[in-house]
Amino acid sequence: MRLMMREAAAPTIALFASLSTLVCCALPALLVTIGAGAVMAGLAANVPGLVWLTVHKAALFIVAGALLLGAGVAKWSVRNAPCPIDPDQARACMRMRRAGSFILGVAAVAYVVGGFFAFFAADVLL
């Protein structure tokens, strides 16, 4: 059970943290860039957490980065752990490993895209 926690749960938590960086920084930049400033204003008025995330983006990126790093360390530490001998359980184990790696990769890409829009493109686009 502990192995499964490292295989999929940690990358999933990191994915949710990384997606919050997209909501905080990439979504507003995208909406303003495509000319949907009124939609952005409506979102900011109706979703107060969006403004809070944007104001605290440095802390958000630190927490998301720490979760992403922790998930990566957890995946790395069990990379050579044996799967069960039972063929069905072994297939499930390998499927969980691939799924966890995919989720971790998506989380890393989301984190990088969010960081780009938060700290580099925000000055250029907005």
Backbone as JSON, one array per atom type, in Angstrom:
{
  "sequence": "MRLMMREAAAPTIALFASLSTLVCCALPALLVTIGAGAVMAGLAANVPGLVWLTVHKAALFIVAGALLLGAGVAKWSVRNAPCPIDPDQARACMRMRRAGSFILGVAAVAYVVGGFFAFFAADVLL",
  "N": [[0.83, -1.2, 0.0], [1.95, 1.22, 0.75], [3.82, 1.54, -1.25], [2.15, 1.92, -3.47], [1.09, 4.39, -2.76], [3.26, 6.07, -3.13], [3.61, 5.71, -5.83], [1.37, 6.76, -7.25], [-0.24, 8.58, -5.75], [1.33, 10.69, -4.65], [2.38, 11.96, -7.06], [-0.11, 12.81, -8.07], [-1.05, 14.65, -6.18], [0.94, 16.55, -6.49], [0.34, 17.27, -9.1], [-2.17, 18.59, -8.83], [-1.34, 20.79, -7.31], [0.4, 21.98, -9.14], [-1.37, 22.59, -11.19], [-2.77, 24.62, -10.0], [-1.0, 26.69, -10.26], [-1.28, 27.26, -12.93], [-3.9, 28.21, -12.99], [-3.64, 30.47, -11.44], [-1.85, 32.13, -12.83], [-1.38, 31.62, -15.65], [-3.92, 31.4, -16.81], [-5.21, 34.02, -16.42], [-3.42, 35.54, -18.04], [-3.75, 34.32, -20.54], [-6.5, 34.83, -21.04], [-6.57, 37.65, -21.14], [-4.83, 38.08, -23.25], [-6.18, 36.98, -25.47], [-8.17, 38.77, -25.69], [-10.26, 38.66, -23.93], [-10.83, 40.21, -21.66], [-13.04, 41.08, -20.2], [-14.18, 38.69, -19.41], [-12.18, 37.8, -17.71], [-12.33, 39.77, -15.76], [-14.88, 39.21, -14.79], [-14.45, 36.63, -13.77], [-12.57, 37.24, -11.76], [-14.16, 38.75, -10.09], [-16.11, 36.94, -9.27], [-14.83, 34.67, -8.34], [-13.21, 34.65, -5.66], [-10.93, 33.4, -4.67], [-9.16, 33.28, -6.78], [-7.98, 35.78, -7.05], [-6.64, 35.86, -4.62], [-4.8, 33.75, -4.97], [-3.25, 34.84, -7.01], [-2.15, 37.08, -5.78], [-0.56, 35.87, -3.85], [1.41, 34.47, -5.3], [4.13, 33.8, -5.2], [4.47, 32.25, -2.86], [2.73, 30.21, -3.56], [4.07, 29.05, -5.74], [6.37, 28.15, -4.46], [5.33, 26.22, -2.66], [4.07, 24.47, -4.5], [6.3, 23.72, -6.01], [7.81, 22.42, -4.04], [6.11, 20.27, -3.46], [6.11, 19.01, -5.95], [8.82, 18.36, -6.19], [9.02, 16.65, -3.96], [7.32, 14.58, -4.8], [8.72, 13.69, -7.01], [11.07, 12.74, -5.78], [9.95, 10.69, -4.25], [9.0, 9.0, -6.3], [11.45, 8.37, -7.48], [12.71, 7.0, -5.43], [11.42, 4.55, -5.33], [11.86, 3.38, -7.74], [13.17, 1.01, -8.47], [11.87, -0.88, -7.03], [10.51, -4.07, -6.34], [7.81, -5.58, -8.15], [4.74, -7.35, -7.37], [4.62, -10.99, -7.5], [2.44, -12.29, -8.61], [0.84, -12.4, -11.73], [-1.34, -10.67, -12.5], [-1.32, -8.71, -10.5], [1.26, -7.78, -10.89], [1.06, -6.61, -13.44], [-0.74, -4.57, -12.8], [0.83, -3.15, -11.03], [2.92, -2.23, -12.7], [1.4, -0.7, -14.44], [0.53, 1.28, -12.69], [2.97, 2.47, -12.12], [3.69, 3.54, -14.63], [1.52, 5.29, -14.99], [1.86, 7.0, -12.8], [4.31, 8.17, -13.48], [3.6, 9.49, -15.84], [1.68, 11.31, -14.86], [3.3, 12.79, -13.15], [5.0, 13.95, -15.03], [3.17, 15.56, -16.48], [2.46, 17.29, -14.42], [4.91, 18.59, -14.0], [5.23, 19.93, -16.44], [2.99, 21.64, -16.34], [3.71, 23.19, -14.14], [6.01, 24.5, -15.09], [4.94, 25.94, -17.26], [3.09, 27.56, -15.89], [4.91, 28.98, -14.27], [6.36, 30.34, -16.24], [4.4, 32.1, -17.26], [3.8, 33.48, -14.92], [6.15, 34.79, -14.04], [7.7, 35.65, -16.2], [6.33, 36.16, -18.72], [4.28, 37.78, -17.88], [4.99, 40.46, -17.62], [5.43, 41.15, -20.25], [3.07, 40.49, -21.7], [0.94, 41.56, -20.22]],
  "CA": [[0.0, 0.0, 0.0], [2.83, 2.37, 0.8], [4.4, 1.65, -2.58], [1.13, 2.52, -4.34], [0.98, 5.79, -2.39], [4.35, 6.77, -3.8], [3.5, 5.57, -7.28], [0.33, 7.57, -7.89], [-0.83, 9.63, -4.93], [2.22, 11.85, -4.58], [2.32, 12.73, -8.31], [-1.43, 13.43, -8.24], [-1.07, 15.85, -5.33], [1.81, 17.52, -7.17], [-0.39, 17.75, -10.28], [-3.14, 19.58, -8.4], [-0.61, 22.0, -6.93], [0.91, 22.6, -10.37], [-2.5, 23.16, -11.93], [-3.13, 25.89, -9.37], [-0.14, 27.73, -10.84], [-1.88, 27.65, -14.21], [-5.1, 29.01, -12.7], [-3.2, 31.74, -10.89], [-1.04, 33.0, -13.66], [-1.5, 31.41, -17.09], [-5.31, 31.68, -17.22], [-5.43, 35.46, -16.65], [-2.64, 36.01, -19.18], [-4.4, 33.82, -21.75], [-7.76, 35.54, -21.28], [-6.29, 39.03, -21.55], [-4.18, 38.04, -24.55], [-7.15, 36.73, -26.53], [-9.15, 39.83, -25.69], [-11.39, 38.34, -23.06], [-10.62, 40.91, -20.39], [-14.29, 41.11, -19.44], [-14.31, 37.37, -18.79], [-11.24, 37.78, -16.6], [-12.9, 40.61, -14.7], [-15.98, 38.45, -14.2], [-13.86, 35.57, -12.94], [-11.97, 37.84, -10.56], [-15.23, 39.21, -9.21], [-16.92, 35.82, -8.77], [-13.97, 33.64, -7.75], [-12.26, 35.43, -4.86], [-9.69, 32.66, -4.49], [-8.29, 33.56, -7.91], [-7.2, 36.98, -6.71], [-5.75, 35.47, -3.52], [-3.7, 32.98, -5.56], [-2.41, 35.75, -7.78], [-1.41, 37.92, -4.83], [0.39, 35.01, -3.14], [1.95, 33.54, -6.28], [5.46, 33.31, -4.81], [4.25, 31.14, -1.92], [2.1, 29.14, -4.33], [5.09, 28.36, -6.52], [7.25, 27.45, -3.53], [4.63, 25.02, -2.19], [3.9, 23.56, -5.63], [7.62, 23.19, -6.34], [8.19, 21.46, -3.0], [5.31, 19.06, -3.67], [6.62, 18.38, -7.17], [10.11, 17.77, -5.84], [8.75, 15.51, -3.09], [6.77, 13.49, -5.61], [9.83, 13.17, -7.81], [11.92, 11.95, -4.89], [9.21, 9.47, -3.92], [9.04, 8.13, -7.49], [12.83, 7.92, -7.67], [13.1, 6.05, -4.38], [10.81, 3.24, -5.56], [12.01, 3.05, -9.16], [13.62, -0.36, -8.63], [11.15, -1.75, -6.1], [9.92, -5.2, -7.07], [6.36, -5.73, -8.24], [4.32, -8.67, -6.9], [4.86, -12.12, -8.4], [1.19, -12.59, -9.29], [0.83, -11.66, -13.01], [-2.32, -9.57, -12.52], [-0.81, -7.65, -9.63], [2.45, -7.23, -11.53], [0.59, -5.7, -14.5], [-1.29, -3.4, -12.13], [1.97, -2.41, -10.48], [3.58, -1.54, -13.81], [0.47, 0.32, -14.93], [0.58, 2.39, -11.72], [4.25, 3.16, -12.31], [3.59, 4.37, -15.85], [0.55, 6.36, -14.73], [2.5, 7.96, -11.9], [5.33, 8.91, -14.24], [2.89, 10.39, -16.75], [1.09, 12.37, -14.04], [4.4, 13.64, -12.69], [5.43, 14.73, -16.19], [2.16, 16.59, -16.73], [2.58, 18.27, -13.34], [6.11, 19.38, -14.25], [4.95, 20.84, -17.56], [2.06, 22.66, -15.84], [4.49, 24.06, -13.26], [6.88, 25.33, -15.92], [4.09, 26.88, -18.0], [2.61, 28.54, -14.91], [6.04, 29.84, -13.9], [6.66, 31.23, -17.36], [3.41, 33.17, -17.31], [3.8, 34.25, -13.68], [7.32, 35.58, -13.78], [8.36, 36.16, -17.4], [5.42, 36.68, -19.74], [3.33, 38.72, -17.29], [5.43, 41.82, -17.92], [5.35, 41.37, -21.69], [1.69, 40.4, -22.18], [0.0, 42.4, -19.46]],
  "C": [[0.87, 1.26, 0.0], [3.49, 2.63, -0.55], [3.42, 2.31, -3.54], [0.95, 4.0, -4.04], [2.07, 6.6, -3.09], [4.2, 6.76, -5.31], [2.5, 6.53, -7.89], [-0.16, 8.73, -7.05], [0.05, 10.88, -4.87], [2.26, 12.62, -5.9], [0.97, 13.42, -8.54], [-1.55, 14.68, -7.4], [-0.21, 16.94, -5.96], [1.12, 18.09, -8.4], [-1.4, 18.81, -9.89], [-2.46, 20.88, -7.97], [-0.09, 22.72, -8.16], [-0.21, 23.22, -11.19], [-2.95, 24.48, -11.31], [-2.23, 27.02, -9.87], [-0.66, 28.18, -12.19], [-3.09, 28.56, -13.98], [-4.69, 30.41, -12.23], [-2.62, 32.67, -11.95], [-1.23, 32.84, -15.17], [-2.91, 31.75, -17.58], [-5.56, 33.18, -17.39], [-4.66, 35.99, -17.86], [-3.27, 35.56, -20.5], [-5.67, 34.61, -22.06], [-7.52, 36.97, -21.74], [-5.67, 39.05, -22.94], [-5.18, 37.83, -25.69], [-8.28, 37.75, -26.54], [-10.37, 39.56, -24.85], [-11.19, 38.95, -21.68], [-11.87, 40.97, -19.54], [-14.55, 39.78, -18.75], [-13.39, 37.28, -17.59], [-11.76, 38.63, -15.45], [-14.06, 39.91, -14.01], [-15.48, 37.32, -13.33], [-13.28, 36.13, -11.65], [-13.03, 38.3, -9.58], [-15.98, 38.05, -8.56], [-16.12, 34.69, -8.13], [-12.9, 34.34, -6.92], [-10.93, 34.7, -4.62], [-8.69, 32.91, -5.6], [-7.4, 34.76, -7.62], [-6.21, 36.65, -5.59], [-4.55, 34.69, -4.05], [-2.73, 33.89, -6.31], [-1.56, 36.62, -6.86], [-0.3, 37.12, -4.15], [1.09, 34.03, -4.08], [3.34, 33.02, -5.9], [5.33, 32.12, -3.86], [3.63, 29.95, -2.64], [3.14, 28.36, -5.12], [6.08, 27.62, -5.63], [6.61, 26.15, -3.06], [4.48, 24.0, -3.32], [5.23, 22.94, -6.03], [8.08, 22.16, -5.32], [7.41, 20.16, -3.15], [5.77, 18.29, -4.91], [7.96, 17.7, -6.91], [9.93, 16.55, -4.94], [8.19, 14.32, -3.85], [7.85, 12.87, -6.48], [10.77, 12.31, -6.99], [11.24, 10.64, -4.52], [9.21, 8.49, -5.09], [10.44, 7.57, -7.68], [13.2, 6.84, -6.65], [12.51, 4.65, -4.59], [10.97, 2.77, -7.01], [12.43, 1.61, -9.39], [12.93, -1.32, -7.66], [10.49, -2.88, -6.88], [8.39, -5.13, -7.08], [6.0, -7.13, -7.73], [4.55, -9.76, -7.96], [3.61, -12.47, -9.2], [1.11, -11.76, -10.58], [-0.15, -10.49, -13.06], [-1.83, -8.4, -11.66], [0.44, -7.01, -10.21], [2.07, -6.26, -12.65], [0.02, -4.43, -13.89], [-0.18, -2.52, -11.57], [2.67, -1.61, -11.58], [2.7, -0.44, -14.4], [0.48, 1.53, -14.0], [1.89, 3.17, -11.86], [4.22, 4.06, -13.54], [2.64, 5.54, -15.63], [1.16, 7.43, -13.83], [3.55, 8.8, -12.61], [4.68, 9.9, -15.19], [2.31, 11.58, -15.98], [2.17, 13.34, -13.57], [4.93, 14.51, -13.84], [4.46, 15.85, -16.53], [2.25, 17.69, -15.67], [3.79, 19.16, -13.55], [5.89, 20.38, -15.38], [4.01, 21.96, -17.11], [2.8, 23.67, -14.96], [5.36, 25.01, -14.07], [6.06, 26.37, -16.7], [3.55, 27.96, -17.06], [3.71, 29.5, -14.49], [6.42, 30.81, -15.0], [5.69, 32.4, -17.38], [3.43, 34.04, -16.06], [4.97, 35.22, -13.61], [8.0, 36.17, -15.01], [7.39, 36.82, -18.36], [4.46, 37.72, -19.19], [3.71, 40.16, -17.63], [5.27, 42.14, -19.41], [3.9, 41.44, -22.15], [0.75, 41.37, -21.49], [0.61, 43.74, -19.31]]
}
